[in-house]
């Protein structure tokens, strides 16, 4: 596994220095992969429309995510920001050109991140999938056939909000020098893919419980999304912050226990 570093000037460090064009060539050649080749894919679900899974992480989606990270480092709008601009534009003036512009903006969001665009755990990105599907076509190819009434109902989902949705809070970088995450990840990697998350969660709980300063640091982040700045493999890139958020939630329970 190789750590990938992205810098504000567009430089990318992975097997040497490159840029987004070079990263694209590396991904297309198969020389590097954003996923663990040993990771077993989940079985397909009956329908895409009913699925609650994110789209699979692909080289193309990973490249889009890297490009978004460069935009964010430069305080420029990311694909999610631009998608929200298109949502609000269509909400305020629901014409066909604005709907098509919304579809274009939505499709530029990395596929594996689209379910998070609206910040709605129940509906995920279904309102956008309905609005960006033409009338008479089935959403996702296997979902309901879209009607003008469905478009209007879905548009009401955005109109009902009295104010535009706020920009999601910036990720909180956690400084946990005593956590020694490299050691914990190495120990978790020794287990099968189906148990690694559970093993790492237990290792994190045990380590944090032994260091009160780690507990204090986690709780100080409040409810902000977490970002772990120490280099980790792509496999753990999103999983590690989510485990830390889970443990933070457990630490916030009345009895302060790190276990459910």
N, C-alpha and C positions, 0 to 999 in steps of 0.2 A: 504494500500500500504506500501511496505517496501523498503527502500533504500538499494542498494547493493554496497559494497565497495570492490575493488580489490587491492591487494598489490603485490609489485614486487616479494616477496618470495613465491607467490602462495596462500597466505592466502586470504580467502574470508569471508567477514562479512555480513551475512544476516540471521537473526534469530539465532544469535550466530556465532561462528567461524567455518569455514569448509575449504575445498579445492575443487579442480575441481571435484574430485570423489564424494565428499559429495554433491556438487551442482548438479551434474548429478542425484544423487539419489533423491534429493528434487524435481527436475524438472520432473523426470519420475513418481514420486509418485503423482504428482499433488498438492503437498503441497504449492509450489510456482509456479507462472506463469509469463513469461516475458511480457505478454500482459494484458491489462485491460479486465477482463471478461465481463464488461458491454459494451465494445466497439463493435459496430455493424460492421460485416464484409462487405466489398464491394461486390456487385454482381459479379459473374464470368464474364470474358470477352470472346468474341467469340472464340479467339484462343490465345494460349500462345505465338506463334511466333510474332503476331502483337501487343501484349500487351507491354505497356511501364511501367508497374508497377514492382516494386521490388517483389521478391518472398515473401510470407508471413513470418513473424517472428515466428519461431517455437522454442520449447525448445532446440532442437538439434542445431539449428543455433545460438541461444543465447549463448549456452555453447561454441561453436566455437569462437564467438566474444569475450567472456570473456578470453578464452585461448590466443587469439591474443593480447588482452590488456596486459596480463601478459608478453608476449614476447616483446611487445613494451616498457613496463616499464623497461625491462632488456636490451634494445637496441639490441634485437635479431630480425631476420627477421620474419615478420608476414606472414600469408598465402598469402596476396596480394603481398608482396615482393617476396615470393617463386614462385608465379604464373608468375610474370614478369621475373624472372630468367629463367623459363621454356619457356616463350614466346621468349625471345632473343636467347635461345639455339636452339629452333626450327627454328627461323628466319635465323640463321646463318648456320644451318645444317638440312634442312627439310626432315628428315628421319622418317619413321613410328615409331621407338622406341621413338624418341623425341616428336612426336605428341601425343603418348600415355602418355608420361610423362607429357606433357602439360595438357592433359585431367585430369590426376590424381591430378595435382596441382590446376587446376581450381575448381575441385569438392571439394577441401578442404577449399575453401573460403566460409565463411558463406553465404548461399543462398540469404539472404535478402540484402547482400552487393555486390553481383557479378556484378550488373549493374554499379557499380562505379569503377570497377577494371581498366578500360582503361581510365577513366577520359574523356570520349567522350559523351557529352550530346545527340548527334544526333544518333550515332550507339549503344550507351550503350555497352553491352557485346555481341552483335550479332556476331562480328567477332570471338570471342572465342567459341560461341555456334556452329558456322559453322565448325570451325577447329576441334573441339572435337567430332563432329558427323561423324560416318563412312560413306564412300562413299556408296550410295544406300539407305541410311536411311534418313528419314524426320527430319529436325531440330525441336526439341521440340515435335516431334510426330505429329505436325499439320502444320509444315512449309514446305519450299521447300525441295525437295529431293536433297541431296548433290551429286555433281559430282566432278571429279578430277579438272575440270576447276574452279569450285567454290572454292575449296581448294587453288588453285594457285592464284585466284583473291584476296582471303582473305589474303593469305600470303603477297601479294603485299602491302596490307594495312600497314603492319609492315615494309616491306622493304623500302617503300617510305620515312619513317622517316630517315633523315640523321644521327641523333644521337638517342641513346636510350632515351626513355622518362624519364625525371627526376623523382626522388622520390617525391611524393606529399609533399608539405610543411607541417611541423609539425603543428598540431592544436595550435591556439593561445588561451591561457587561459585568460579569461576576468575577471579582478578584479573589480567588480561593487558593493561595499559594500552598497551603498545607494539604490540599486535597490529593495531590499526586495522581492526577487522573490517568496519566500514562500507565502507571502500575495497575490501576483498577481496570482499565480497558484491556490490558494484556491478559489479566486473569479472567475477565469475562469472555475474551476471544477463545479461551481454551474449551469453552462449552459449545454445545450445538447451537445453530442459529435460532432454533425455536425457544431456547431457554436463556440466551444471552441477556436480553433486556431485564428479565427477572433477576438474574444473577447480579448484573451491574447495579440494579436498584437496591438490592440488599447490601452490596459492598459500599455504595454511597451512603446509605443510611447509617451503617456501622461506623464509617470513617467520620461522618459529620457529627454523630453522637459523641464521639471521643474528643471533639474539638469545639468547645463553646463558641470560639470566635467565628467558626464556619457557620454555625447556626445564626449568629448575630448578623453576619454578612448576608446570608440568604434572606432573612426576615426584613432586612433594611431595604430590599428591592421592592417591597410592597406587592402590588399585583401586576407589575410590569412584565412583559415578555422578557425572557432571558436569552442572552447570547454568550456562549463561552468562547473567550478570545484565544485561549491556548490552542495551538494546532492540534486538530484531531482528524481522523480519517473521514472521508465522505459518508461512510456508513453511519458514523456517530454524529455527524454534523448537526442534524436536527434532533436526533434521539436524546443526546445528552442534556441539552437545555430543557427538553420536555420532562425528563426524569427529575431534574433539579426543581422544576416548577411543581411537580407532584410532591416531592419531599418538602418543599416550602409550604405547600398547602397542608400537609400532614403536621408540620411544625406549628402551624397557626391554629390547630384545634385547641379547645379549652384546656385539655390536660397536657398539651405540649408534647405528646407522644409522636415519635417518628414512624409509628406503625398504625395502620388503619384500626 
